[in-house]
Amino acid sequence: MRSGALPVQREASQALEERYLGQLEELGMAVTHPDLASFREAVKPVIDKWAPHRR
């Protein structure tokens, strides 16, 4: 049985991440936001090769 807690936990985690990153930026820390699309494209061959083995 699946719990409804997972979406709530994800939302809470995302909110905390935004809050803490904002606080760190206010304190002068340089926060980078990587281009995830290019990363996903770069690792796609590995995912395609190994995903069938995950079962």
PEBELLIN-V440449 format. One record per residue. N is the residue number from 1. OMEGA is omega in radians with two decimals (* if undefined). Layout:
n=N omega=OMEGA
n=N omega=OMEGA
//
This chain:
n=1 omega=3.12
n=2 omega=3.14
n=3 omega=3.06
n=4 omega=-3.08
n=5 omega=-3.06
n=6 omega=3.11
n=7 omega=3.14
n=8 omega=-3.14
n=9 omega=3.13
n=10 omega=3.13
n=11 omega=3.13
n=12 omega=3.13
n=13 omega=3.13
n=14 omega=3.13
n=15 omega=3.12
n=16 omega=3.12
n=17 omega=3.12
n=18 omega=-3.13
n=19 omega=-3.09
n=20 omega=3.08
n=21 omega=3.09
n=22 omega=3.11
n=23 omega=3.13
n=24 omega=3.10
n=25 omega=3.11
n=26 omega=3.12
n=27 omega=3.06
n=28 omega=3.14
n=29 omega=3.06
n=30 omega=-3.13
n=31 omega=3.13
n=32 omega=3.11
n=33 omega=-3.06
n=34 omega=3.09
n=35 omega=-3.07
n=36 omega=-3.14
n=37 omega=3.14
n=38 omega=3.08
n=39 omega=3.13
n=40 omega=3.12
n=41 omega=-3.11
n=42 omega=-3.10
n=43 omega=-3.11
n=44 omega=3.12
n=45 omega=3.12
n=46 omega=3.12
n=47 omega=-3.14
n=48 omega=-3.12
n=49 omega=-2.98
n=50 omega=-3.11
n=51 omega=3.13
n=52 omega=-3.10
n=53 omega=-3.06
n=54 omega=-3.06
n=55 omega=*
//
